[in-house]
Amino acid sequence: MTSSTKPDRVLAGFRKSIDNIDAALIHMLAERFRITQAVGEYKAKVTLPPADPAREQEQIARLRRLAEESELDPEFSEKFLRFIIDEVIRHHEQAASR
Ligand SMILES: C=C(O[C@@H]1C=C(C(=O)O)C=C[C@H]1O)C(=O)O
């Protein structure tokens, strides 16, 4: 039997765990964007700027420390958070222009 037809139970077990982790990531991201939407609406109401670079620097420094402790690449962790924050800021800019 070739590798393409034989079910690989070991790989399937790993992939089940990956699928669970991916689902948890999506749920956590959905919750994060739910709360940042509320922040964006609040900022628009009280006319605060969409971005807060000082707060972002604190978050990035903290995340890099956590990444190092967890043996995760701090550069990757910073890029990942930057990507999410940039999308949040885009939402906040949209909320401010409504
Ligand atoms: C959510 C906020 O707005 C922006 C988005 C941030 C984020 O996604 O964590 C952090 C700072 C701000 O640039 C905030 O000010 O707390």
The ligand as an SDF file (V2000), in Angstrom:
LIG
                    3D

 16 16  0  0  0  0  0  0  0  0999 V2000
   -7.3000   48.7140   21.6140 C   0  0  0  0  0  0  0  0  0  0  0  0
   -6.7120   49.9220   21.5890 C   0  0  0  0  0  0  0  0  0  0  0  0
   -6.4830   50.6240   20.4030 O   0  0  0  0  0  0  0  0  0  0  0  0
   -5.3500   50.3680   19.5570 C   0  0  0  0  0  0  0  0  0  0  0  0
   -5.1730   48.9030   19.3650 C   0  0  0  0  0  0  0  0  0  0  0  0
   -4.4490   48.1760   20.2560 C   0  0  0  0  0  0  0  0  0  0  0  0
   -4.5780   46.6870   20.3210 C   0  0  0  0  0  0  0  0  0  0  0  0
   -5.1410   46.0780   19.3900 O   0  0  0  0  0  0  0  0  0  0  0  0
   -4.1450   46.0870   21.3360 O   0  0  0  0  0  0  0  0  0  0  0  0
   -3.5830   48.8370   21.1610 C   0  0  0  0  0  0  0  0  0  0  0  0
   -3.4320   50.1810   21.1480 C   0  0  0  0  0  0  0  0  0  0  0  0
   -4.1250   51.0630   20.1630 C   0  0  0  0  0  0  0  0  0  0  0  0
   -3.2210   51.4360   19.1490 O   0  0  0  0  0  0  0  0  0  0  0  0
   -6.3260   50.6210   22.8260 C   0  0  0  0  0  0  0  0  0  0  0  0
   -6.0060   51.8250   22.7640 O   0  0  0  0  0  0  0  0  0  0  0  0
   -6.3180   49.9850   23.8880 O   0  0  0  0  0  0  0  0  0  0  0  0
  1  2  2  0
  2  3  1  0
  2 14  1  0
  3  4  1  0
  4  5  1  0
  4 12  1  0
  5  6  2  0
  6  7  1  0
  6 10  1  0
  7  8  2  0
  7  9  1  0
 10 11  2  0
 11 12  1  0
 12 13  1  0
 14 15  2  0
 14 16  1  0
M  END
$$$$
